[in-house]
Every structure is written in structure tokens, then in C-alpha cells.
Amino acid sequence: MHSNILEKNIPFWLDKHLDFLNEFSLLYKTRPIKNNKGGMLFTHMFYFYLILKNLKPELIIESGVYKGQSTWLIENTLPNSKIISIDIDLNKREYISKKSEYRSLDFKYNEFKNLPNNTLVFFDDHVNHIERIKQSNFFGIKHIILEDNYPTSEGDFQTLKQISNSLNFNHKPGFLSLIKTYYQFTNIIIKKIFLSKYNSDIDLNNINQRIRDAFYNKETSRYLNDLFETYYEFPPLINNNHNNKTCKKPILQETPENILEFSNELLDYNFITYIKLK
Ligand SMILES: C[S@@+](CC[C@H](N)C(=O)[O-])C[C@H]1O[C@@H](n2cnc3c(N)ncnc32)[C@H](O)[C@@H]1O
């Protein structure tokens, strides 16, 4: 099942995984949110740190803030960079950065003017990866990080890796979630009937993100291959909960002493991927 068809042109710094492990673990000990279940844990935070340290983007756009752990990481790794933090529900924040510019409109509806060439966009919002790549390309953003790039249906949305395994994501929302979606959709129709000025686009986009079925054909992975200068999926740091066939070999045989306290978090691995567009 494991497909690497898109992996290419890996910059030398991406493979130097362990150079930053110690300094990262010292920073990670000071993180503001100790229980970040549902958000980023040690391995993803470490690889994000590695990318930030090497690329040093002047602007980082993050989509998917949740409690705010990734915002804290960006702010503390690159204190001189600008940050735009997007989440359609900013109420879950526990760490609020004084530096970041928060926005609640979906990435695709934003205006991004005068973007620096090395702008990095970080997607951790469970929105279709293919759409996010197309939108980044539209904005002229070359550096992209994709969280949760699962190879099979174990994620809850269409990922890039699924496309490279010829898998169209078929979402199975729970019964209550479907009823809520039905209620929201009915509301849209009623507003369309009675409110002549009502524009349903954002609400319909929300509906689309509640039922996340996706359809692509075989040409899609070819199109993406042509668009990518680099595709690199980070390996797990250590053995984890995934089937070995679906992910790379871990880079560590044993957990080093200095990160032993994060052993539980190390089990969590989600195929975090870095892409550079041409
Ligand atoms: C996995 S969490 C993000 C974790 C976070 N990066 C961290 O540091 O732990 C996913 C977040 O994406 C948000 N989200 C869902 N749809 C979104 C969208 N269309 N745009 C931006 N954020 C979205 C959710 O509200 C949720 O807070």
C-alpha cells in the first residue's frame, strides 16, 4: 500500500533530522499546553521546528490553530517572522499570541498581498489536501507543510498520499453529524428563498467541509507530480501505532534519554509532509 510515487528532490537539510533534536526538546519542555490531544504532539512539532529553522520564512500562515500550540512554536522558533493564524473556530485557543494576526475566514477566502518569496503555509485543518495545494499555487505560495497525510482511509479527509494510492476519500460522518448538516443545509435553502441578499457561499463551503467526500481521477497525481519541485514525507522518529507497510522506517531504534519523558507522544505519528511547488 505504501506509495512513494511523488517523493523527489529532497533538500539535504531535510534529511538531517537529528541535528536539532536536543535543542528542540529543551524548547518543547516549555510549551504552554501540556495536554494537546487532538493537536500537535512531539514528532510533528519537532519536524515543524526543523523546517522553520532551516527555511526561516519571513511569513508563516497556519491554518488550524486549535489550542494554539503550533502558533507558540512558530513564535518561539522565529521571533522575527510574521504569523497569520487561521481557524474557523478561534474559541478553542488556550495560548493566544500577541504577535500573530488571527483570522477566522477559511484560507481560500483570504487576501494575501505582497507575500515574501519564502512564505510557508502550514495546513493542519483537515481540509482536502489537493484543494489546499491548488489554493496555495493560486496565491503563489511555494512552501507547504501538510499534517495528517494518511495513506489510507484512517484520516478523516482527502489526503495527498491517498491520491498517490489512487484512493478517493469517502467520508463516513456519524448519524448525529449528518442530522446537524441536514439542519444547516435546510437553513441555507430557507435563507435563499426568503432573503434576497443572502450569499450562501461561505455557508455552503462549511457544509462541504462537514461531508468531506472527494473525487479525483488518475490525472490528478500526474498534475501534482508536475507541480512539485520537492515532496518529502518525514519518517516516524520511533516505532509507532501504524502498520509498517504504510510508513517509512523509524529513524531511531531506541528513545534517547533526553526525550524519554515524551515516550507516550512519540507513538503518535501522522505522515507530516513538506512540499515545495515549482
Ligand atoms: C488538528 S487541529 C489543529 C492543531 C494545532 N495546529 C496544534 O498546534 O495543535 C484542527 C483545527 O482546524 C480547525 N479547522 C477546521 N476547519 C478549518 C478551516 N476550514 N480552516 C481553518 N481551520 C479549520 C479546527 O477548528 C481545529 O481547531
The ligand as a Gaussian input file, in Angstrom:
#p B3LYP/6-31G(d) Opt

LIG

0 1
 C       -5.822000      19.360000      14.471000
 S       -6.433000      20.890000      14.988000
 C       -5.046000      21.966000      14.801000
 C       -3.942000      21.667000      15.795000
 C       -2.945000      22.774000      16.006000
 N       -2.202000      23.112000      14.799000
 C       -1.989000      22.485000      17.120000
 O       -0.961000      23.135000      17.169000
 O       -2.224000      21.624000      17.968000
 C       -7.507000      21.306000      13.685000
 C       -8.121000      22.692000      13.762000
 O       -8.559000      23.038000      12.443000
 C       -9.678000      23.872000      12.567000
 N      -10.378000      23.946000      11.275000
 C      -11.375000      23.183000      10.784000
 N      -11.726000      23.606000       9.551000
 C      -10.925000      24.656000       9.270000
 C      -10.783000      25.518000       8.152000
 N      -11.545000      25.399000       7.080000
 N       -9.859000      26.498000       8.202000
 C       -9.058000      26.649000       9.301000
 N       -9.153000      25.869000      10.390000
 C      -10.065000      24.885000      10.378000
 C      -10.456000      23.279000      13.707000
 O      -11.328000      24.262000      14.257000
 C       -9.330000      22.849000      14.657000
 O       -9.090000      23.840000      15.618000

